Amino acid sequence: MKDTAKHQGLRNQLIKLLAEKGIYDQNVLTAMNTIPRHLFLESGFHDFAYQDTAFPIGAGQTISQPYTVAFQSQLLQVKPDDKILEIGTGSGYQTAVLCKMGAKVFTVERQNELYRKTSVLLPKLGYRPRVVSFGDGYKGLPKDAPFDGIIVTAGAPFIPQPLMAQLKIGGRLVIPVGDAVQVMTLLIRTSETHFEQHEFGDFKFVPMLEDKNR
């Protein structure tokens, strides 16, 4: 589990690329420049970990490309001690970025294989989300709500009502919505009953599935 000067050099190059592609939130860039993405991948992918590319991580899932992680994190506008709900723990890389940005992270994964692997890996690497949960992302975590922000890391055919309900007034929900291709969507809760909606172009994610996969 090594993180070397060579890896740091590759991260520096990646951060420069992300800035060139329009990522301006220094909190996001600083977090991603310190996190060893290669340690969230199978060893066969270590040499490619700092390319701006998605990779398979098992259970039919992927680790999102760094630009997508940065873009979603930037849309969330995370402040220190914000309570953030992450739907789709996956490899744990996005979880680590949110932790590094100072968030109190509550994360849900429906694939048992990934849940078991990531719940061990994150603390081993020094990242400690408040909750790592095995469950159905469509339901969120009502007992821990409300949240300052919610991030969904899979393509949802629609915006789940329970997630909207678990958002604080003033909170932000970042979710890719669509079937084959998704539109990155930001909902800002402006009152008990009203949400502002903004759209930020097309992205491609694995589908958000209902229920737990044991």
C-alpha positions, 0 to 999 in steps of 0.5 A: 500500500505505497504512495510514492513521489512518482504517484504524487508527480502523476497526481500533480499532472492530473490536477493541472488537467482538471484545472484546464478542464474547468475545475476551479474549487481549490478544496476539490483540487487540493483533496484530489491531489493528496488522495492515492487513487491507485490504492482504490484500484486493482493492482493491474490498473495502478500504472494508469490510475492518474489518467482521466478515465473510469476503471472497473472495480468489480460487481459490474461497477466502475470508479468514476473518471477523476473529472466526474468526481471533481465536477460532482464534488464542486457542484456540492460546494462542500463546507467543513463539517457539512453532513453529506450523504453519498449514494454508491460508495463503490471503490470509496474514492469519492468518499475519500474526496468528501472526507478530505474536504472536511465533510461528515460523510454518510455513504450507502452501497447496495453491492455487498462485495463492494460494501465489505471491501470498502468498509475495510479499505477506507479506515486502513487508508485513514479516511473515516466516514461517519457511516458506511451502510449496506442498503438501497440508495433509493431510500437514502438514510432517513434516520441520519437526515437531514443532509447539507448535501447529497451526491449520487454516483450512479445514473438514476432514471428519475430523482428519488423522492426520499432523497429530496425529502432528506435534504436540508433547506438550502441543501444541494442534491447532485444526481445524474438523471437519465437512462443510456446517457445522464444529464448532471442535475443539481437540485437546491432545496429553497423551502419545504416544498420548492426546489431549484433545478439546474442541468450541466450537460451529459455524463455516462454512469453505471445505472442506479439499481434498487434494493440490496444485492447480497 
